[in-house]
Amino acid sequence: PENSTRRCAPAITQFLNTIFLSLKEVPALKELSSVLKIWESSFEQHTSQNDRFEGYVSLLEAPEAAESDHWSCTLKESAKVAKELFEAAPEKTIGILVRTNSASQEVSRALKALKVPFSDES
């Protein structure tokens, strides 16, 4: 099924389910409450096909940045966090999920600049 993944640990899918089912609680989305009710009623919770995966989720707020530079700063901050995690647990696999190829390329450049080994796969 489309709502089942083999790539994500259960902790990741549980986190995503929590976020997607809590959107109506976000003050900035208050004007969309009728749309969010429809979303919530049709949303199928996601599951992980691989329960042996360990998982870790952290939701962090990126530093303030000018509107024109917001995404770039956020992606660079993600690379810094990945470096900290890699240094703490080099045997683990770290994923940075982005939505576009350009974002992936920017994260890759930031990881390379920080000397963090990475694989740019989709």
C-alpha positions in Angstrom: 0.0 0.0 0.0 1.0 3.6 -0.6 1.0 4.4 3.1 3.6 1.7 4.0 7.3 2.2 3.6 10.3 -0.1 3.7 12.8 2.8 4.0 11.7 4.5 7.2 12.0 3.2 10.8 8.8 3.0 12.8 9.8 6.1 14.8 9.8 8.1 11.5 6.4 7.0 10.4 4.9 7.6 13.9 6.3 11.1 13.9 4.9 11.8 10.4 1.5 10.5 11.5 1.5 12.7 14.5 2.4 15.8 12.4 -0.1 15.1 9.7 -2.9 14.5 12.2 -2.1 17.6 14.2 -2.1 20.2 11.4 -5.3 21.7 12.7 -3.5 22.7 15.9 -1.0 24.9 14.0 -2.1 28.6 14.5 -0.7 29.7 11.2 -3.1 27.2 9.5 -6.2 28.2 11.3 -7.8 29.7 8.2 -7.6 26.3 6.6 -9.5 24.5 9.3 -12.2 23.2 6.9 -9.6 21.8 4.5 -7.6 20.3 7.3 -10.7 18.5 8.6 -11.1 16.9 5.2 -7.4 16.1 5.2 -7.6 14.5 8.6 -10.6 12.4 7.8 -9.0 11.0 4.6 -5.5 10.6 5.9 -4.3 7.0 6.3 -1.7 6.6 8.9 1.7 5.4 7.5 3.4 2.3 8.7 6.9 0.9 8.5 7.5 -2.5 6.9 10.7 -3.0 8.8 10.3 -3.0 12.6 14.0 -3.9 13.1 15.1 -0.4 12.0 16.1 1.8 14.9 14.8 5.3 14.5 15.4 8.8 15.8 13.4 11.9 15.2 14.1 15.5 16.2 12.2 18.5 15.2 14.4 21.6 15.4 13.8 25.2 14.6 16.3 26.7 12.2 17.9 30.0 13.1 16.3 33.2 11.9 17.2 34.3 8.4 16.2 36.8 5.9 13.2 35.6 3.9 15.2 35.4 0.7 17.8 33.1 2.4 15.4 31.1 4.7 15.6 27.8 2.9 19.3 28.0 2.3 20.0 28.6 6.0 17.6 25.8 7.0 19.3 23.3 4.7 22.8 24.3 6.0 21.6 24.0 9.5 20.3 20.5 8.7 23.8 19.6 7.5 25.3 20.9 10.7 23.0 18.7 12.8 23.8 15.7 10.6 27.5 16.4 11.3 26.9 16.4 15.0 24.9 13.1 14.8 27.5 11.5 12.6 30.3 12.5 15.0 28.3 11.0 17.9 27.4 7.8 16.1 29.4 7.2 12.9 28.1 3.7 12.5 24.5 4.9 12.1 22.7 6.0 8.9 21.3 9.5 8.9 18.7 10.7 6.4 17.9 14.3 5.5 14.6 14.3 3.7 14.0 17.2 1.2 11.4 17.7 -1.5 13.4 19.0 -4.4 16.5 18.2 -6.4 17.8 21.7 -5.8 17.4 21.3 -2.0 19.2 17.9 -2.2 22.1 19.5 -4.1 22.3 22.3 -1.5 22.4 19.9 1.4 25.0 17.8 -0.5 27.2 20.9 -0.9 26.8 21.8 2.8 27.7 18.2 3.9 30.7 18.2 1.6 31.9 21.5 3.0 31.6 20.1 6.5 33.5 16.9 5.5 30.5 14.7 6.3 30.5 11.5 4.2 27.2 11.2 2.4 25.4 9.5 -0.4 23.0 11.5 -2.6 20.3 8.9 -3.3 16.6 9.2 -3.7 
